[in-house]
């Protein structure tokens, strides 16, 4: 059974990182990129097989040593070894283990699928760079750490991946470290994230000191059980963990590192913004959804911070002239959208937007890289223009990405944004709905401004640059075409009843239902407790 081997998924990119990191300088470039891309492709194939196996019968694993299976929740937990054996009384014990359930299965598909396309694109983009092997080693390491983060069965294992992607962001943003400005951008990202991680660590300490465990399922069982009404404690923990998410996912006020992250190679920007690091905070909040449902004040903070960030970053994107910085502020804004969804209890909608965003934001960043590649490194949109005819594949795919992120039917962004706005209104948060709606309009405005400045009108570049403009090689255009296709059809897996004439065709929601069922139970238990308390006070 393939699920016996799902623990290899993060190991494969880490193995690729080790090979290229230790021996890459002595290997031909063809071997380097075959190892780098092949490791992530193998992880994607295994992720796809594990995803399929998870939707089928899990009972065959129940007798396997080291495996814990919950067939009703479609969850498989595999303990590989004891990491921290604890003291004499066993008071503190942490196992190194991974959990595969519908949420982590979805995340590993996004990370390895979009990550593989970015690796392939990098072959053409970085072909003449002297640090080719080091680049692919870092890229593999980044992917492996993100997979540890989403598969970790313990918050401490998750934190290893959490810190690992932080380290990789430092290495990749400052990849061209001989340039002082680029090295400083990498350092800035590293230091700002440490501020958020300090809050995250305090949350872990509070959890262990009161619940006695950091295993995610045991923590969530405690939240749903004996600690359900420990509102002050759960609110403090939820807020501390959210501080970590604010740093990792670049929300107010810790967003300042992400625009400077554009200092790294453009494929790195795509990987950070679309498939890895910045989505980690959204994933963590969704994973801990019962905790946030049991702490309504913290949930409100999540929604308000997300909405404020979405609007704030969108207004900044309107005034940018650097093509990559427009997309960077766009990412901050779209992440705010995801947190807005989580803040109104619509965790499925938040994860749905995370998924569709991976498609069109990966496409837009790689498309901007193709433009920069054609323009001999120029990133200022005021010096572009007239590229529509000279870069036909890049233009058409970039147009698809722009329409998708703007939220036009039937492209992917429409379905996920529509779901978030509907849930915000339905849950009784009209102000958050209004902010989300205004942000959606601003998104269309700054993205079409970018499109017209870059591809339409007359060329504003020098004659020397114009003479060298050419379409990118196939290693760069094929990933663009695939991501464009996903940006068109990717939203249909989350078709809401309002758009399907009352039929429940929302495969995405059905797939994630077991993951968020505990959060719904917590919400129902709290509502029942409030109703019971009100009835008791009235003498009923």
Secondary structure, 3 states (H helix, E strand, C coil): CHHHHCCHHHHHHHHHHHHHHHHHHHCCHHHHHHHHHHHHHHHHHHHHHHHHHHCCCCHHHCCCCCEEEECCCCEEEEEEEEEECCCCCCCCCEEEEEEECHHHHHHHHHHHHHHHHHHHHHHHHCCCCCCHHHHHHHHHHHHHHHHHHHHECEHHHHHHHHHHHHHHHHHHHCCCCCCHHHHHHHHHHHHHHHHHHHHHHHHHHHHHHHHCCCEHHHHHHHHHCCCCCCHHHHHHHHHHHHHHHHHHCCCCCCCHHHHHHHHCCHHHHHHHHHHCHHHHHHHHHHHCHHHHHCCHHHHHHHHHHHHHHHHHHHHHHCCCCEHHHHHHHHHHHHHHHHHHHHHCCCHHHHHHHHHHHHHHHHHHHHHHHHHHHHCCCCCEHHHCCCCCCCCHHHHHHHHHHHHHHHCCCCCHHHHHHHHHHHHHHHCCCHHHHHHHHHHHHHHHHHHHHHHHHHHCCCCCCCHHHHHHCCCCCHHHHHHHHHHHHHHHHHHHHHCCHHHCCCCCCCHHHHHHHHHHHHHHHHHHHHHHHHHHHHHHHCCC
